[in-house]
């Protein structure tokens, strides 16, 4: 919602002679919106299990080609643009998401 009042503008200094993939002459902007604290997949699965009250069937496998060891959202650009910083913990976010999804799946109010 905070970005509605900030339409993106192209970067007039961008050059195709030395392109920077994080910038463009076109009027667009992409922001990461998430929590900037990485967690392990097993922790995420555990949180989903708790929220759903069910155990997952886990088939652990070694790292696959293309897997990354760690990733997290870098929200620095969004914080600079509109002052957003994540406040919802992953634990609370998963609980809230599961509650919403179960209501959605049953066709209830969102």
C-alpha positions in Angstrom: 0.0 0.0 0.0 2.8 2.4 0.8 4.2 2.0 -2.8 0.9 3.2 -4.5 1.9 6.8 -4.0 5.4 6.1 -5.3 5.1 5.2 -9.0 8.4 3.8 -10.3 10.6 6.0 -12.6 13.3 5.0 -15.0 16.9 5.6 -14.2 18.1 8.3 -16.7 21.7 7.3 -16.1 21.2 3.7 -17.2 23.1 2.7 -20.3 22.9 -0.3 -22.6 26.6 0.1 -23.2 27.3 -1.0 -19.5 24.0 -2.5 -18.4 23.3 -3.0 -14.7 20.6 -5.7 -14.3 19.4 -4.1 -11.0 18.5 -0.8 -12.8 16.8 0.2 -16.0 15.7 3.1 -18.2 12.2 1.7 -18.0 9.8 2.7 -15.2 9.7 -0.4 -13.0 10.9 -1.4 -9.6 11.0 -4.8 -7.9 11.2 -5.1 -4.1 11.8 -8.1 -1.9 9.0 -8.3 0.7 9.8 -10.9 3.4 11.6 -11.6 6.5 15.4 -11.0 6.3 16.2 -13.8 8.8 17.1 -17.1 7.0 15.7 -20.4 8.5 16.3 -24.0 7.7 13.8 -25.9 5.6 13.4 -28.4 8.4 12.4 -25.5 10.8 9.8 -24.3 8.2 8.4 -27.8 7.9 8.2 -28.1 11.7 6.3 -24.8 11.9 3.8 -26.0 9.3 3.4 -29.3 11.1 2.6 -27.4 14.3 0.1 -25.1 12.7 -1.6 -27.9 10.8 -1.5 -30.4 13.7 -0.1 -33.0 11.3 3.3 -34.6 10.7 4.9 -34.3 7.3 6.1 -37.3 5.4 9.8 -36.4 5.1 12.1 -37.8 2.5 15.4 -36.2 3.1 17.8 -36.1 0.1 21.3 -34.7 -0.4 21.6 -31.3 -2.0 20.5 -31.3 -5.6 22.0 -29.3 -8.6 20.7 -25.8 -8.3 19.9 -26.0 -4.6 21.3 -23.0 -2.6 22.6 -23.4 0.9 21.0 -20.2 2.3 18.8 -17.4 1.0 16.7 -14.7 2.6 14.9 -11.5 1.5 17.0 -8.4 1.4 14.5 -5.7 2.2 17.0 -2.8 2.3 15.6 -1.1 -0.9 12.0 -1.3 0.4 13.0 0.0 3.8 14.8 3.0 2.1 11.8 3.7 -0.2 8.9 3.5 2.3 10.3 2.7 5.7 9.1 -0.9 5.7 10.8 -3.4 7.9 9.4 -6.9 8.6 7.9 -7.2 12.1 6.0 -10.5 11.8 8.1 -13.5 13.0 8.1 -16.6 10.8 6.4 -18.4 13.6 3.5 -16.0 13.7 3.4 -15.6 10.0 3.1 -19.4 9.4 0.3 -19.6 11.9 -1.6 -16.7 10.3 -1.0 -18.1 6.8 -2.3 -21.6 7.7 -5.4 -20.1 9.4 -6.1 -18.0 6.3 -5.5 -20.9 3.9 -7.7 -23.3 5.7 -10.6 -20.7 5.7 -9.9 -20.0 2.0 -9.9 -23.7 1.1 -13.3 -24.1 2.8 -14.7 -21.1 1.0 -15.1 -19.1 4.1 -14.4 -15.3 4.6 -10.9 -14.2 3.9 
